[in-house]
């Protein structure tokens, strides 16, 4: 018999303490073992009930969610799913809490106070199951730091990038991306585009948080943004991101196309676009996350002659996305999280002329083909 996942629901709203257990009870594998109205009660209930997973509201009286999370991680770390308000203030607190050790988050619907949680029921149930499977996994050390943010160059020359590095990532992504990007210098010559599975309204704050802790320039992407060395563009929630080669420069284009693999944004959409537009100069990186989004797109980059990288499964919070790409044979390299930044710097951090080298290689192949055609023509004439 399958062991039930024991869940403690922590929320200051009496209505939420009724509704959340009600929607979780729809899944026969989940058992809500208790509820708590604030952090102080939650800590007592954790000791008493020994839950497998905690759902945690951040805005509570007496002891708020942030302090509760600190205490949970300090005493006996448990998988925590944040149940955050859908606002800019809520987004900032959410990312701070993820850095403290929460596994993932679900945004409360705007009409949650009216009792409408059906829209997020399946998502919350799935993330609780993922959190249970991720129990014991060590999160990357992208914790909240009191150190000053890295100094950015006041005037960065808008140089054409030597490479495009496309990253697809999901559960565990905010910490993993902060950990990797914070190690890359501001004069990194490649451009980076990222699809992080995240709801609409959160990606702008996520990009700002990454920009604060990185020497790279990090922004939420807008249609028409040019690819520049040292620039990181995060796909907005509920949009797809693609790349186009245009006369005035390579740029990103956002789309409202239908979800792919159940996701918008989808890593597959981005990877396929990068493979088609850049071929040999494309680099695809698939990182921690559940599901299989990005696996086929990574294969398209590999088929086009680009480099494909997967984060090692043992270093992921959830290994579904990298595992799918690796099992299909679409990853040229498998690299652990703590070595990813060094790998990118070593291979793409010093050759500004990488694109030129590829162009030369393509010209050489074209010349060889022309010479072969000429020889064939001459031979046929002689005959």
Secondary structure, DSSP 4 states (H G I P E B T S, - for coil): -PPPEEEEEE-S-HHHHHHHHHHHTTSTTEEEEEEESSHHHHHHHHHHH--SEEEE-S--SSS-HHHHHHHHHHHS--EEEEEE-SSHHHHHHHHHHHHHT--EEEEPPTTGGGT--HHHHHHHHHHHHHHHHTTTPPPPS-----SPPPPPPSS---PPPS-EEEEEE-TTHHHHHHHHHTTS-TT--SEEEEEE---TTTHHHHHHHHHHH-SSEEEE--TTPBP-TTEEEEPPTT-EEEEEEETTEEEEEEE-PPPBTTBSS-HHHHHHHHHHHHGGGEEEEE-S-SS-TTHHHHHHHHHTT-EEEEE-GGG-SS-HHHHHHHHTT--SEEE-HHHHHHHHHHHHSS-TTHHHHHHHHHHHHHHHHHHHHHHHHHHHHH-
